[in-house]
């Protein structure tokens, strides 16, 4: 894919993370103690499935919700990137200084990561893919991940065939009937997403569900295939 095409992809939701919204984002997730613990458990299991990589890029890192988890291995090399500089600034203030200093911080788009090819063992991408409703955009993102990782990708998204997905479909139908705008969050049929992963050059190592059959969140572990 050409650089011109990558630069043309811009997701409207990315622009909302101003200074005030980034602080609100931190406070919202800081309040959700049980949900946060369950998501950390899902992420930890996915990292183990990925072989506990020795270098990780957290993208998008948001306000650093997973930094303490990623920093548990003392020898792991750590990078963190986000499209929003405000998110990076908040993360640097609210996370423990001994954790923050472990990370090299980058401001960049996930569609155009400012790192060389095969730069890290693993890209860790939580709560991004469910914002991408267009299949071509998901494949473009996966191909950029394929360029930058040496080995694996851990990413989360909303998948179908669970109770919350059924509820979400009903809500979306109601919003369409009322003429309401999309909230830029999408359920992706799991078989479709797995095809997109293979199209982008990945094998699927496995997955970890947040709560099977109930919640939409699933973390996939992908392994890079030779180009």
C-alpha positions in Angstrom: 0.0 0.0 0.0 1.4 3.4 -0.9 2.3 6.1 1.6 -0.3 8.4 0.0 -3.1 5.9 0.7 -2.0 5.4 4.3 -1.9 9.1 4.9 -5.4 9.5 3.5 -7.0 7.3 6.2 -8.3 9.4 9.0 -10.9 8.3 11.6 -13.2 11.1 12.7 -13.3 9.9 16.3 -9.6 10.5 16.7 -10.0 14.2 16.8 -12.1 14.2 20.0 -9.2 13.5 22.4 -8.5 17.0 23.5 -6.8 17.9 26.8 -10.2 17.8 28.7 -11.5 14.7 26.9 -8.3 12.8 27.6 -8.6 13.6 31.3 -12.2 12.5 31.3 -11.1 9.3 29.5 -8.7 8.5 32.3 -11.2 9.2 35.0 -13.9 7.1 33.3 -11.7 4.0 33.2 -10.3 4.6 36.6 -13.8 4.4 38.0 -14.6 1.0 36.3 -12.6 -1.1 38.7 -14.1 -4.6 37.9 -14.2 -4.0 34.2 -10.6 -2.8 34.2 -9.4 -5.8 36.1 -11.2 -8.2 33.7 -9.7 -6.4 30.7 -6.2 -6.6 32.3 -6.7 -10.3 32.8 -7.7 -10.7 29.2 -4.7 -8.7 28.0 -2.3 -10.7 30.3 -3.5 -14.0 28.9 -3.2 -12.7 25.4 0.4 -11.6 26.0 1.2 -15.0 27.4 -0.3 -16.6 24.3 2.0 -14.3 22.3 5.0 -15.7 24.1 5.5 -12.8 26.6 7.4 -10.7 24.0 10.6 -9.0 24.9 9.7 -5.7 23.2 6.2 -4.2 22.9 4.6 -1.2 21.2 1.4 -0.1 23.0 -0.7 1.6 20.2 -3.0 3.4 20.9 -1.8 3.7 24.5 -4.4 6.2 25.6 -3.7 7.3 29.1 -1.4 4.3 29.8 -4.0 2.0 31.3 -1.9 -1.1 30.5 1.5 0.3 31.2 2.0 -1.3 34.6 1.0 -4.7 33.1 3.4 -4.3 30.2 6.2 -3.2 32.5 5.9 -6.2 34.8 8.8 -7.9 32.9 11.8 -5.8 33.9 13.9 -6.5 30.8 11.1 -5.8 28.3 11.7 -2.9 25.9 8.6 -0.6 25.8 7.2 1.9 23.4 3.9 3.7 23.5 2.2 5.7 20.8 -1.1 7.6 20.4 -2.6 9.9 17.7 -3.4 12.3 20.5 -0.6 14.2 22.2 -3.1 15.1 24.9 -3.5 11.4 25.8 0.3 11.0 26.0 0.6 14.1 28.2 -2.1 12.8 30.6 -0.5 9.3 30.7 2.8 10.8 31.7 1.1 12.6 34.6 -1.2 10.0 36.0 1.0 6.8 35.8 3.7 6.0 38.3 7.0 7.7 37.4 8.9 4.5 37.6 6.6 3.0 35.0 6.5 6.1 32.7 10.3 6.2 32.5 10.3 2.7 31.0 8.4 3.9 27.9 9.6 5.7 24.8 6.6 7.9 23.7 5.6 8.6 20.1 2.8 10.7 18.6 1.6 9.1 15.4 -1.3 7.5 13.5 -1.8 3.8 13.8 -2.1 3.9 10.0 1.4 5.4 9.6 3.6 4.3 12.5 6.8 6.3 12.8 9.0 3.3 13.3 11.2 1.2 11.0 10.1 -2.2 9.6 10.1 -5.1 12.1 11.0 -2.9 15.0 9.2 -4.6 17.9 8.4 -8.2 18.8 4.7 -7.3 19.5 2.2 -4.6 18.8 -0.3 -4.4 21.6 -3.5 -2.6 20.4 -6.4 -2.4 22.8 -9.7 -0.6 22.1 -8.9 0.7 18.6 -10.2 -1.9 16.1 -13.8 -1.6 17.3 -13.8 2.0 16.1 -13.1 0.9 12.5 -16.2 0.0 10.5 -14.7 -0.2 7.1 -13.1 -3.5 6.1 -10.6 -1.9 3.8 -9.4 0.4 6.7 -9.1 -2.6 9.0 -6.9 -4.4 6.5 -4.8 -1.3 5.9 -4.2 -1.0 9.7 -3.3 -4.7 9.9 -0.8 -4.3 7.1 0.9 -1.5 8.9 1.0 -3.6 12.0 2.5 -6.4 9.8 5.2 -4.0 8.7 6.3 -2.8 12.2 6.1 -6.1 14.2 8.7 -8.8 14.0 6.5 -11.5 15.3 3.0 -10.9 16.9 0.1 -8.6 17.4 -2.3 -8.5 20.3 -5.5 -6.6 19.6 -9.0 -6.3 20.9 -12.3 -5.7 19.1 -16.0 -6.3 19.4 -17.1 -9.6 17.9 -20.5 -11.1 17.2 -22.3 -14.2 18.6 -22.7 -13.2 22.2 -25.5 -11.6 24.3 -24.1 -8.0 24.3 -23.6 -8.1 20.5 -27.3 -9.1 20.2 -28.2 -6.1 22.4 -26.0 -3.8 20.5 -27.6 -4.8 17.1 -31.0 -3.9 18.5 -29.7 -0.5 19.7 -28.1 0.2 16.3 -31.4 -0.6 14.6 -33.3 1.7 16.9 -30.8 4.5 16.3 -31.1 4.1 12.5 -34.9 4.3 12.7 -34.6 7.5 14.7 -32.1 8.9 12.3 -29.3 9.2 14.9 -25.7 9.3 13.9 -23.3 6.4 14.5 -21.2 6.5 17.6 -18.2 5.1 15.6 -18.1 1.7 17.4 -18.7 -1.4 15.4 -19.3 -5.2 15.8 -17.2 -7.2 13.4 -18.3 -10.7 12.5 -15.5 -12.9 13.8 -15.2 -15.0 10.6 -14.9 -11.8 8.5 -12.2 -10.4 10.8 -10.2 -13.6 10.7 -10.3 -13.4 6.9 -9.0 -9.9 7.0 -6.1 -11.0 9.3 -5.1 -13.6 6.8 -5.4 -11.1 3.9 -3.0 -8.8 5.8 -0.4 -11.6 6.2 -1.1 -13.0 9.7 -1.9 -16.4 11.1 -4.2 -16.5 14.0 -2.5 -18.0 17.1 -5.6 -17.8 19.2 -7.9 -15.5 21.2 -9.0 -14.7 24.7 -12.6 -13.6 25.4 -13.5 -11.0 28.1 -16.4 -13.1 29.3 -17.4 -15.8 26.8 -20.9 -15.7 25.3 -21.8 -12.6 27.3 -19.5 -9.6 26.3 -18.3 -8.5 22.9 -14.7 -7.9 23.8 -12.2 -10.4 22.3 -8.4 -10.2 22.2 -6.8 -11.9 19.2 -3.2 -13.0 19.0 -1.8 -12.9 15.5 1.6 -14.1 14.2 3.3 -12.5 11.2 3.8 -14.7 8.2 6.7 -14.1 5.8 5.9 -11.6 3.1 
